[in-house]
Amino acid sequence: RDETITIVQNAILDKLSQDDDFRDCIITSKFTDPSGGEITLNDRNECFTYFPELKQKINSLVPPRFDSEVKVCEITAQSPCGSTQTITKNVYTKDTLVASSDTQIIIRVYLWEK
């Protein structure tokens, strides 16, 4: 396993799990806009839509020879945390748990060579 993969995955997970506003969004499935309005999300992955600068930072961490996907999933039997990509190469995954008193969320990073 290429050490670059581990470094990139750790950097992505650190960036996502340490952003308090993003954490709040994925835990509550809600986004509070700057004017104080609250938007309820159908899918926790929609949080990326409301944090474009964070998504941009994540993309900048991925070296050009790799493709990546990040998934946000609630831990339930009905919610597998699989990639939406069709990948025919070796895929490397790493995840972290983000939790509140009543919600457990997985942030999973998929990385593969182009």
Sine and cosine of phi, psi and omega as CSV:
sin_phi,cos_phi,sin_psi,cos_psi,sin_omega,cos_omega
0.00,0.00,0.78,-0.62,0.00,-1.00
-0.91,0.41,0.78,-0.63,-0.01,-1.00
-0.87,0.49,-0.48,0.88,0.03,-1.00
-0.85,0.53,-0.63,0.78,-0.02,-1.00
-0.87,0.50,-0.75,0.66,-0.01,-1.00
-0.89,0.45,-0.68,0.73,0.00,-1.00
-0.88,0.47,-0.72,0.69,-0.01,-1.00
-0.90,0.43,-0.73,0.68,-0.01,-1.00
-0.87,0.49,-0.69,0.73,0.02,-1.00
-0.89,0.45,-0.66,0.75,0.00,-1.00
-0.89,0.45,-0.67,0.74,0.01,-1.00
-0.90,0.43,-0.75,0.66,-0.02,-1.00
-0.89,0.45,-0.64,0.77,0.04,-1.00
-0.88,0.47,-0.73,0.69,-0.04,-1.00
-0.87,0.49,-0.71,0.71,-0.04,-1.00
-0.95,0.32,-0.71,0.70,-0.10,-0.99
-0.97,0.25,-0.30,0.95,-0.02,-1.00
-0.99,-0.15,-0.03,1.00,0.05,-1.00
-1.00,0.04,0.95,-0.31,-0.12,-0.99
-0.86,0.50,-0.66,0.75,-0.01,-1.00
-0.92,0.39,-0.65,0.76,0.03,-1.00
-0.91,0.41,-0.69,0.72,0.04,-1.00
-0.83,0.56,-0.72,0.70,0.00,-1.00
-0.87,0.49,-0.66,0.75,0.00,-1.00
-0.88,0.47,-0.74,0.67,-0.06,-1.00
-0.95,0.30,-0.48,0.88,0.02,-1.00
-0.97,0.26,-0.66,0.75,-0.09,-1.00
-1.00,-0.07,-0.23,0.97,-0.14,-0.99
0.86,0.51,0.54,0.84,0.01,-1.00
-0.68,-0.74,0.55,-0.84,0.08,-1.00
-0.85,-0.53,0.76,-0.64,0.07,-1.00
-0.98,-0.21,0.89,-0.45,-0.03,-1.00
-0.97,0.23,0.23,-0.97,-0.07,-1.00
-0.84,0.54,-0.43,0.90,0.01,-1.00
-1.00,0.09,-0.02,1.00,0.04,-1.00
0.99,-0.14,-0.06,1.00,0.05,-1.00
-0.95,0.30,0.56,-0.83,-0.04,-1.00
-0.94,-0.35,0.73,-0.68,0.01,-1.00
-0.91,-0.42,0.83,-0.56,0.06,-1.00
-1.00,0.02,0.75,-0.66,-0.08,-1.00
-0.99,-0.15,0.55,-0.83,0.07,-1.00
-0.99,0.15,-0.44,0.90,-0.08,-1.00
-0.62,-0.78,0.75,-0.66,-0.04,-1.00
-0.86,0.50,-0.44,0.90,0.03,-1.00
-0.92,0.39,-0.28,0.96,0.07,-1.00
-0.91,0.41,-0.29,0.96,0.03,-1.00
-0.83,0.55,-0.55,0.84,0.01,-1.00
-0.87,0.50,-0.51,0.86,0.01,-1.00
-0.88,0.47,-0.59,0.81,-0.07,-1.00
-1.00,-0.01,-0.04,1.00,0.03,-1.00
-0.77,-0.64,0.87,0.49,-0.07,-1.00
-0.88,0.47,-0.54,0.84,0.01,-1.00
-0.93,0.38,-0.55,0.84,0.06,-1.00
-0.94,0.34,-0.69,0.72,0.05,-1.00
-0.87,0.49,-0.65,0.76,0.02,-1.00
-0.89,0.45,-0.67,0.75,0.02,-1.00
-0.90,0.44,-0.66,0.75,0.03,-1.00
-0.87,0.49,-0.73,0.68,0.00,-1.00
-0.87,0.48,-0.58,0.81,-0.01,-1.00
-0.95,0.32,-0.34,0.94,0.02,-1.00
-0.98,0.20,-0.32,0.95,-0.07,-1.00
-1.00,0.06,0.87,-0.50,0.02,-1.00
-0.87,0.49,0.47,-0.88,-0.07,-1.00
-0.85,0.53,-0.41,0.91,-0.03,-1.00
-0.99,0.14,0.00,1.00,-0.02,-1.00
-0.89,-0.46,0.44,-0.90,0.25,-0.97
-0.93,-0.36,0.36,-0.93,-0.04,-1.00
-0.51,-0.86,0.30,-0.95,0.14,-0.99
-0.53,-0.85,0.61,-0.79,0.07,-1.00
-0.86,-0.51,0.76,-0.65,0.02,-1.00
-0.87,-0.50,0.59,-0.81,0.08,-1.00
-0.88,-0.47,0.84,-0.54,-0.10,-0.99
-0.67,-0.75,0.63,-0.77,0.14,-0.99
-0.98,0.19,0.57,-0.82,-0.01,-1.00
-0.99,0.12,0.99,-0.12,0.10,-0.99
-0.55,-0.84,0.33,-0.94,0.03,-1.00
-0.91,0.41,-0.46,0.89,-0.04,-1.00
-1.00,0.07,-0.06,1.00,-0.11,-0.99
-0.81,-0.59,0.97,0.23,0.05,-1.00
-0.92,0.40,0.51,-0.86,-0.07,-1.00
-0.96,-0.29,0.86,0.51,-0.05,-1.00
-0.99,-0.10,0.32,-0.95,0.04,-1.00
-0.95,0.32,0.51,-0.86,0.07,-1.00
-1.00,-0.08,-0.04,1.00,-0.03,-1.00
-1.00,0.03,0.48,-0.88,0.20,-0.98
-0.99,-0.13,0.94,-0.35,-0.13,-0.99
-0.86,-0.50,0.78,-0.63,-0.03,-1.00
-0.95,-0.31,0.27,0.96,0.01,-1.00
-0.86,-0.51,0.07,-1.00,0.08,-1.00
-0.90,0.44,0.74,-0.68,0.00,-1.00
-0.91,-0.42,0.72,-0.70,0.01,-1.00
-0.92,-0.39,0.79,-0.61,-0.03,-1.00
-0.87,-0.50,0.49,-0.87,0.12,-0.99
-0.48,-0.88,0.58,-0.82,0.00,-1.00
-0.62,-0.78,0.20,-0.98,0.07,-1.00
-0.64,-0.77,0.39,-0.92,0.00,-1.00
-0.98,-0.22,0.74,-0.67,0.12,-0.99
-0.87,-0.49,0.79,-0.61,-0.12,-0.99
-0.65,-0.76,0.44,-0.90,0.19,-0.98
-0.85,-0.53,-0.16,-0.99,-0.04,-1.00
-0.91,0.42,-0.43,0.90,-0.05,-1.00
-0.78,-0.63,0.09,1.00,-0.03,-1.00
-0.69,-0.73,0.71,-0.71,0.08,-1.00
-0.85,-0.53,0.81,-0.59,-0.07,-1.00
-0.83,-0.56,0.65,-0.76,0.11,-0.99
-0.97,-0.23,0.74,-0.67,0.22,-0.98
-0.95,-0.31,0.89,-0.46,-0.06,-1.00
-0.88,-0.47,0.74,-0.67,0.02,-1.00
-0.95,-0.30,0.78,-0.62,0.11,-0.99
-0.95,-0.31,0.73,-0.68,0.00,-1.00
-0.67,-0.74,0.70,-0.72,0.03,-1.00
-0.49,-0.87,0.44,-0.90,0.05,-1.00
-0.96,0.27,0.59,-0.81,-0.01,-1.00
-0.93,0.37,0.00,0.00,0.00,0.00
